[in-house]
Amino acid sequence: MDIGIYIVSKKIVILGSTGSVGTQCLEIIRNFPDDFSVLGLSAGKNFKLLKEQVQEFSPKYFFIENYDQNIEEAKKISLEEMVTLEDVDLVVMALSGSIGLVPVHEAVNSGKTIILANKESMVMAGKMLVEKAKLTGATILPVDSEPSAIWQCMMGERKNISKLILTASGGSLRNYSINELKNISPELVLKHPTWNMGAKITVDSATLLNKAFEVIESSNLFSVPLNNIDVLIHPESIVHSLVEFIDGNLKALLSIPDMRFPIQYAMFFPDRKANVELPECNLAELGSLNFSPVIPGKYPLFDMAMSIAQNNNSLMSVLVGADEAVVDLFINGKIKFLDMNYLIEKTIQSHQSIKNPSLEDIKNASEWGFNNVHQLIDI
Ligand SMILES: NC(=O)c1ccc[n+]([C@@H]2O[C@H](COP(=O)([O-])OP(=O)(O)OC[C@H]3O[C@@H](n4cnc5c(N)ncnc54)[C@H](OP(=O)(O)O)[C@@H]3O)[C@@H](O)[C@H]2O)c1
């Protein structure tokens, strides 16, 4: 009898394969070609890169937003079809923004294992998605470095947790005064001091709205009340987050800031794999790590999101939609950095909120938020 070791590769689809998280996910697959087989890839506009990826990884399926573009080697299907393919083992949700909501919902509905980078879906509909996952058997594995750190620190320790502490680099503008922010350029905002990420999340890091999103995401994922989650500014981004237990002990997860760590962890979970491509964390070389509280009032969008998040209503989805609009307008030089606060606040104030919103209400609220910003500036 022939006895051998057979490696069963996981069949994976990546929504947003041309983005920052998506390309890093493919990099890990390049490092471990026997462990994964790519079944589907998708992009919004970057047809050239998607085509190259299809030629390299030979998926059966692809999706691109533009309906006229085709790739001979694979079949074009919708994002919803891609996440519900019967033989898919892992669904990577690396779309940026509210566009992720419906595919994440579909994947949860069909009981898939989801590697979730798209935090906006968790912010808008986290409670609904987690509840549904319990019914369908879907598993949501976080990829964001902070929720991933919390997840790893909580392993085997679901009880006796008193607090989660999320760290924040403070973004590209952490050392600027309000006065200096008035005329800050998109180029400067897009230069994140520690992480190399997509454009939207980099701007959201500068306003600290990204951190509010992570707090809400973590509250939903780990069932920890918002009041039991703190944020600490940690400029080096080495400690990714901490869990405090009732006996006063703290557990933290440390690594060099590189998204491949949390992505790889989720892709191999529950195993860990050595990867020589990933940087070593030499604490002696780093020397010191710094922490400070978030200064109240310094980040108006963070404060606004945290106060809205206390209620389960449609305002959070309005904020997500409005944020997408203002970030895009700012990056394209149509509004100034501080206009983002005003436009989001105005939009929130004029929305009639809906309590316990349905999926449709959430989608509509986010679209309403997006459109309202454009109406306010008449573009
Ligand atoms: N980047 C990070 O390090 C990081 C860290 C933690 C969490 N996250 C979260 O991960 C998510 C992705 O972030 P990212 O930085 O990777 O974003 P990104 O670089 O902007 O990539 C977004 C991906 O989504 C695709 N896409 C955009 N609009 C689409 C549409 N309408 N239909 C289909 N596909 C569309 C893009 O395609 P094109 O390339 O063709 O435009 C791209 O593949 C976000 O929710 C972010 O908050 C990111």
PDBQT file of the ligand as one rigid body, heavy atoms in Angstrom, charges set to zero:
ROOT
HETATM    1  N1  LIG A 401      -4.776  48.157   3.606  1.00  0.00    +0.000 N 
HETATM    2  C1  LIG A 401      -4.605  47.750   4.828  1.00  0.00    +0.000 C 
HETATM    3  O1  LIG A 401      -3.477  47.601   5.284  1.00  0.00    +0.000 OA
HETATM    4  C2  LIG A 401      -5.781  47.463   5.699  1.00  0.00    +0.000 A 
HETATM    5  C3  LIG A 401      -5.583  47.165   7.044  1.00  0.00    +0.000 A 
HETATM    6  C4  LIG A 401      -6.667  46.846   7.826  1.00  0.00    +0.000 A 
HETATM    7  C5  LIG A 401      -7.948  46.848   7.289  1.00  0.00    +0.000 A 
HETATM    8  N2  LIG A 401      -8.130  47.176   5.994  1.00  0.00    +0.000 N 
HETATM    9  C6  LIG A 401      -9.512  47.195   5.449  1.00  0.00    +0.000 C 
HETATM   10  O2  LIG A 401      -9.533  46.332   4.325  1.00  0.00    +0.000 OA
HETATM   11  C7  LIG A 401     -10.421  46.838   3.330  1.00  0.00    +0.000 C 
HETATM   12  C8  LIG A 401      -9.634  46.993   2.029  1.00  0.00    +0.000 C 
HETATM   13  O3  LIG A 401      -8.650  47.991   2.220  1.00  0.00    +0.000 OA
HETATM   14  P1  LIG A 401      -7.458  48.239   1.199  1.00  0.00    +0.000 P 
HETATM   15  O4  LIG A 401      -6.579  49.239   1.841  1.00  0.00    +0.000 OA
HETATM   16  O5  LIG A 401      -6.913  46.944   0.725  1.00  0.00    +0.000 OA
HETATM   17  O6  LIG A 401      -8.281  48.961   0.017  1.00  0.00    +0.000 OA
HETATM   18  P2  LIG A 401      -7.794  49.268  -1.461  1.00  0.00    +0.000 P 
HETATM   19  O7  LIG A 401      -6.328  49.153  -1.571  1.00  0.00    +0.000 OA
HETATM   20  O8  LIG A 401      -8.453  50.508  -1.851  1.00  0.00    +0.000 OA
HETATM   21  O9  LIG A 401      -8.418  48.037  -2.294  1.00  0.00    +0.000 OA
HETATM   22  C9  LIG A 401      -9.823  47.907  -2.446  1.00  0.00    +0.000 C 
HETATM   23  C10 LIG A 401     -10.146  46.758  -3.373  1.00  0.00    +0.000 C 
HETATM   24  O10 LIG A 401     -11.566  46.759  -3.634  1.00  0.00    +0.000 OA
HETATM   25  C11 LIG A 401     -11.770  46.881  -5.057  1.00  0.00    +0.000 C 
HETATM   26  N3  LIG A 401     -12.983  47.669  -5.313  1.00  0.00    +0.000 N 
HETATM   27  C12 LIG A 401     -13.159  48.974  -5.053  1.00  0.00    +0.000 A 
HETATM   28  N4  LIG A 401     -14.389  49.358  -5.445  1.00  0.00    +0.000 NA
HETATM   29  C13 LIG A 401     -14.995  48.269  -5.966  1.00  0.00    +0.000 A 
HETATM   30  C14 LIG A 401     -16.245  48.023  -6.546  1.00  0.00    +0.000 A 
HETATM   31  N5  LIG A 401     -17.163  48.997  -6.665  1.00  0.00    +0.000 N 
HETATM   32  N6  LIG A 401     -16.540  46.766  -6.966  1.00  0.00    +0.000 NA
HETATM   33  C15 LIG A 401     -15.624  45.793  -6.848  1.00  0.00    +0.000 A 
HETATM   34  N7  LIG A 401     -14.409  45.961  -6.317  1.00  0.00    +0.000 NA
HETATM   35  C16 LIG A 401     -14.093  47.186  -5.871  1.00  0.00    +0.000 A 
HETATM   36  C17 LIG A 401     -10.523  47.571  -5.565  1.00  0.00    +0.000 C 
HETATM   37  O11 LIG A 401     -10.375  47.362  -6.948  1.00  0.00    +0.000 OA
HETATM   38  P3  LIG A 401      -9.445  48.354  -7.825  1.00  0.00    +0.000 P 
HETATM   39  O12 LIG A 401      -8.027  48.082  -7.389  1.00  0.00    +0.000 OA
HETATM   40  O13 LIG A 401      -9.703  47.891  -9.193  1.00  0.00    +0.000 OA
HETATM   41  O14 LIG A 401      -9.891  49.738  -7.544  1.00  0.00    +0.000 OA
HETATM   42  C18 LIG A 401      -9.458  46.862  -4.733  1.00  0.00    +0.000 C 
HETATM   43  O15 LIG A 401      -9.219  45.575  -5.246  1.00  0.00    +0.000 OA
HETATM   44  C19 LIG A 401     -10.963  48.156   3.880  1.00  0.00    +0.000 C 
HETATM   45  O16 LIG A 401     -12.207  47.935   4.474  1.00  0.00    +0.000 OA
HETATM   46  C20 LIG A 401      -9.936  48.575   4.930  1.00  0.00    +0.000 C 
HETATM   47  O17 LIG A 401     -10.493  49.351   5.960  1.00  0.00    +0.000 OA
HETATM   48  C21 LIG A 401      -7.077  47.481   5.189  1.00  0.00    +0.000 A 
ENDROOT
TORSDOF 0
